[in-house]
């Protein structure tokens, strides 16, 4: 399973939910058309968060910025 999730949620809500579930964040990126790209530290964490964010998942073909995100959180 991929560690990447595309969500229709703001970054702060994603961070709070990951903290509550004790899921590590490898990268977090704001999407230009709205939403957030989340990369979890593990595929197990991504599986956990995909269940929690089931209603907020968006297509993984969402448009992204051209820069590399600087966010890393253990």
N, C-alpha and C positions, 0 to 999 in steps of 0.2 A: 504494500500500500504506500502511496505517496505521502510525504510529510506536509504537503502544501494544501491549503484550503483557501478559497476565495469567498469572502463573506460580504454581505450587504450591511455591515455594522461599522460604527466608528472605532478607531483604534483603542480608545480608552475602555470601551465596553469589552473588546476582545482581550485586552490585557487583564482586566478585572476577572473575567471568566476563566482565563487560563490560570491566574493566580489561585483562584478559589478551587479549581480542579487539580492544582499542583502539577500543571503541565508546563514544561519548559518551552520557551520561545527562542527559536534560532534566528528568525528574521521577521520583521513586521514592515509592511509597505502600504502606504496610502495609494489607492487607485485613482487615476484622474477622473473617471466617470462616477466616482463615489464607491465607498466600500474599502475593504482592507484585504491584503494578501497576507496570510499567516503561514509561516513555516515553523512547524513544531520540531523540537529536539529529537523526537523519536516517532516511529510510525505508530506505536501504541498510543502515544499522546495525540496524534492526529486522528486516530480512530475514536478516542474518547471525545475529542472536541467536535468531530463530525456528527456524533450523536447529539451532543448538546446544542450545536448550531444548525441542526437539520433544516429548520425553516428559514435560515439566513444564508444558506449556501447559494452561490451564483456560479455561472459557467466558468470553467477554467480558461476560457478564451478571452477573458476580460482584458481590456487594454491596460498596459502598464507604462510607467515612466521609463526613461532611458537610463536612469542612474541606478547605482547599486545602493540598497538600503544600508544604513550604518547602525541599525538597531540590532543588538545581540543581548540576550538575557538568559541566564541559566536558572 
